[in-house]
Amino acid sequence: MGRLGMSGNSVFRHQNSGILSIAAVEAPRVVTSDWIDEQLAETYLRNGLRPGLLAGLAGIEERRWWDDSVSFTDAAAMAGRAAIEKAGIDPAQIGILISTSVCKENLEPSVACAVHDQLKLSTSCLNFDISNACLGFINAMHLAATMLDAGTVEYALIVDGEGSRYTQETTLERLKSPTSSAGDVFSEFASLTLGSGAAAMVMARADRHNDVHRLIGGVGRAGTEHNSLCVGTLDRMTTDTHGLLVAGLDLAAAAWKASAESFDWSAGLDWYIIHQVSKVHTTMICDRLGINPAKVPLTFPHYGNVGPAAIPITLASVQDQIQPGQRVLCLGIGSGLNTSFSEILW
């Protein structure tokens, strides 16, 4: 039975908001894919599998872990503090704090509560979480821009802290079991591509700061019939890797095609900040959307897939190379499935 109702993109346009600063914090411990292969050597041998898929197929040579003493909240707060310092504003002026972290120790309270406390923000600063798999940060940018456009707040802070250590340690223990099969390895393969890191962004009203990088607008599109293709907890993430790739590319292509009604992206932009998943994903999405790979900076080889922090981490890594007036498109696909595109005029 077909889907009922209208089909198309959601469209966002912003008039008076932009990025004042963006900062990333690197987790300190480097964990190579070679090391992970060593941990699973017996499992590979028993099931007729060859090591090297993480580095060779996914293109992920290493990822990072936080030290045991650093919580997801600590990571998000470190990035938030760095973004505030870079913005050069009084933290008391921040009117809204949004945490977009997938990783959290507890169901409640929100991560934003603890970050708000660590940063000693004002009692008038709204604070809450937005969770939408790998798209949470882009969603938060659109929400913050809407509030800035409306004049509801003067500054917005978005934070994200992710950690893959616990998930990967528990995954490795399961896969090292003498009963684990090749199917188990492939089902949990995506867990081993994850990485740790943190990022934050301060957004401001353009009429107060003429040096902001303007958020022009963007689109979103839902394909939620695919909500069971990737299901994760802190203990385990199981993924239909091929099904997720195909459905995600189809959804992104549909959103890209329909976006021509609202935005002139087909004329070519200067930078494409794509959510970092793997070499296969990046190559195929560039091919599918007709994007020049030379305009796509890569962070997955050394950081892995850092969830919703991946786009801001990648943007932060090249921010000093982007020239004023250049057009930047952030785009990603989040399990669920949803896709989102957001244009920034630098």
N, C-alpha and C positions, 0 to 999 in steps of 0.2 A: 504494500500500500504506500502510495507516495506521500511526501510531506505536505501538510496542509498549510495554507497561509502564503504570505508573500515571500519571495526569495530575492535576496540582494544584500548589499553592504549597509552597515551603519556608517554614517559619515559625521566627522567632527571637523569644525572650523573654529579657529581661535584668533582673536583680534588683539589682545593686549597682554600676552604672557610669553615667557621665554625662560631659557636656562641661564642662570647667573653663574653657577659653578657645578662641576662634576668631579668626583674623586673616587678612587678605588683603593682598596687595601688588600695586599697580597698575603695569603696564608703562608706561613714560613716553611712547612715541611714538604719537600718534593718527594712524590711517590711515582716511580717510573712504571711504565707498562711492562717493561722487562721484569721488574720485581713481582708484579702481579702474575705474570706468566710462570715465574719460578714457584709461586705459591700453589699454582694449579697444575704443576707439571705432571703429577701422578694422575690427576683427573683427565687431563688431555690424553695422556698415553693410554689409559684404560678405555677411553671412548673413541680412540682413533682421530683425535683432534690435533691440529698443529698450533703451536704458540705463534704469536705475532699478529693476531687479528686486530687487537686494540691499536697497535702502531701502524700496521700495514693497511688494514681495511678502513678503520675509523680515523686513522691519522693522528691519534692521540698518543703522543710519546710520553707524556707525564701529566699528572694532576697534583693538586696540593691539598694538604690537611692542616687544620689548626692544631695547636698544642692542646692537650687535655684541659688545661686551665681556661681556655677561651670558649665561651658559650656562643651560640648563634646570636644572642642579644648583644654580647660584647662586640662581636664582629660588626654588626649593624651600627652600633653606637660609635665605634672607631671610625667607620666610614662617614657617618653623619657629622662627627666632630671635624673631620678633615674637610668636608664640603663647606661647613659653616665658616671655618677659618679661611678657606680659599675665597669664599664669597665676601668676606670682610664685613659681615653684618653683625648686629647685636642679636644673639639668640632669642632675646625677649621679644623681638619683632616677628618671630615665626608664628604664623597663625594656624598652621595645620602640619601635622606630622603623620605620614603614611608609611607603614612598614609593609613590604611586599614579599617578605621571606616565606618560602615554602617550608623551610626547616624551622621547627619550634619544639622546645622541650615539653610544653604543656598545651592543652587545649585552651585553657584560660589561665591568667588574663592574656590579653593580646601582647604580642611582641612590642608593639608601639608603646604600651604602658611602661615597660622596663627601659626602653630606649629613651623615652621622654624623661624618666627619672634620672638616668645616667647623664643626660645632656643638660639637666636642670632647666628645662624649658618652662615657659610661662604657664600659669594655671589656666589662662585663657586660650592656650594652644590646643585645638582639637587634635585627638590622636586615636588612630585605629588601624587595623590591618586590612589589606586587600589581598586576597589569595585567588590566583587564577593560573596555577601551574607556572609555566615559563613566561607568561604574558603579564604578570602582575605589575611589573615596573612600568610598562607602556600604558596599561590601564590607569595606573596612578598618575602618570604624567597628564593624561587627558582630563582626569577628574580635577587635579590641582589647577590645570590651565583654565578649566571652566569656572572655578572659584575665584581665580585671579582676574579673569575677564569680567566677572560680576562685581568685582571690588569687595568681595566678602573677606578676603585676606590680603595681606601685603606680601608675605613670603610663605612659600611652601617647602617643606623638607621631605624628600622621599628616601627611604633607606632600605637596604637589603643585605642580609647576612646569611650565607649558605655554608653548610659543612657536609662533606661526603664521607668523612672518616668512619663514623659508626655504621652507616649503611654498608660501606664496602668491607669493613671488618666482619660484620655478620654474614654478608654474602659470601665472602671467601671461606668462612667456616662451614657454611652449608655446602658449598661446591666442593670442598675438600673431603666431604663424606665419601666413604667407599661405595655408597649406594647412588651417588649423584650420576645422572645420565647426560648425554650430549644435549638432550632436550632441555634439561635444567640449565645447562651453561648458556644456551641460546636465549632461553626465557629471561635470564637474569643478566645477560650480557650488557644491556644498557646501564645497569647499576654501576658497572665497572668503568664506564665512560664519564661518570660524574666527577665534579671537582669542587673545591672549596674556595671561597672568596667573598668579598663584600664591596658594595658600592653605594654611593649616595649622591643626591642631586638637590641643589637649591634652585627653586624657580621663583621668579619675581614678575611684577607688573612692568610691562615695557614702557609705560609713561613715567615710571619712576627711575628706570635704568635703561638708558638708550644703548647700553652695551650688551644687553642680553641677546642670546641666540634664540630668535623667534620661533615659537612652535606654531607652524602654519595650520596643521590639522592632520587628519588621517582617516582611515577606515578600519572597520572590523567586520568579521564574518564568522558565523557559527556553523559548525558541522558536528553537533553534539550527538548524532547517531553513532559516533565513533568513541563514545565515552569509556568503553571498556578496553581499548587497545593498550593503554598504559596506566597501570594502577600502582600507586606507591605509598608506602609508609616509611618511617625511619628505619624499620627492620628489613624491609624488602621492597623491591620494585620489579614487577613482572611486566614484560612488554612484548607485544607482537611487533617485532622490529620492522619487518617488511610491510605488514599491514598499516602500521603507523606512518611509515615513510610515504607509501602510495597515497593514503587518504590525506595526509598533510600537504603533500605537493598538489593534489587536486584542489584542495580547499584554498591554498594560497594562489593558485592559478586562477581560480574563479574570482577571488577577491581582486586580484590584479587586473583582470579583464574588466570587471565592473567599475573599478576605480577611475577608468578613463572618462566616465560621465562627470566626475567631480574634480579630478586633478590631472595635470599634464605630465605625469611621471614617465610616460612612454618616450618623451623627448630625450630622456637620459638625465641622470643626476650625477653629482660629483662623487658622492660616497654612499655606500650601502652598508649599514651596520646590521648584519644578519645575526640572529640568535645562533650561537655557536653550539652545534650538536656533534658533527663529525665531518670528515672529508667527503664521504659519500653524499650526505645531506646537502652540504654547501655546493658541491659540484652540480648536483641535480637541480637544486632550486635556481642556481644561476642560469643553467641551461633552459629550464622550463619558463622562466620569466624574461629571458633574453638580457640578463645582467652581465656586464663586463666583469669577469673575476678579478681583474687588476684593480677594480674599485672597491673590493671587498677585503678589508683587513681581517686577519685571522688571529684568534687567541686560543682556539681549541687545542692546537698541538701541545701547548704547555700548561693549559689550565683545565682542559676538559670541558664538559658541559656544566656550567655553574648556575643552571636554572635561570630564574628571572634576573640574577645579577650579571648574566653574561653580556647582555646588550650594553648596559652602562659601563661595565668593565672594558668592553671593546671600544666604546666611544671615548672613554677616558684615555685609553692607550694611544689614541691618534689625535686627540683634541688640539695639540700644539701644531699639528700638520695641516689642519683644516683652515683654509683661507676665508677671510670675511667675504660674505656674499655667495659662498658655495652652498649647494643644496645637499642635505643629508637625509637619507631615508632609513629609518629604523624599522625592521620587520622581523616578525617571528611567528612561530606556530606553537601553541601550547596544548598539551594533552587535554583531551576533553571532547572534541577538538575545537579550538578557536584559533583564528589568525588575526593579526593586527599590523597595520602599517602606520607610521607617523613621520611626517616631514618636518625637518628643522631647517630654517634659513640661518646659516652661520654668519 
